[in-house]
């Protein structure tokens, strides 16, 4: 899940450094997680270089799916906490 959070933060912030700060991780850790996600998905998700990090075609294609996954996971976590609290 952290790889998805990091990806979405970079997409939103346009910078790996700002995204790392937002996610409260080091920039190298965030970059490694993004590289692992890119490996799993089969290609680069961002154009890196001078200026802001921009989504590649693959990054733009998967962004709505990854956003939906994160939202669903957060809803599931909230539901589980509510359920556990109601049982106690």
Number of C-alpha atoms within 10 A of each C-alpha: 9 12 18 18 19 23 27 19 20 26 21 13 17 17 17 23 17 15 24 20 13 13 16 10 13 13 17 12 12 25 19 12 18 23 18 13 18 18 12 9 13 10 14 17 25 22 14 14 8 6 9 15 18 19 20 15 13 15 21 14 12 14 17 12 12 18 15 11 15 17 12 12 13 12 12 12 12 12 12 12 11 11 11 10 9 8 6 5
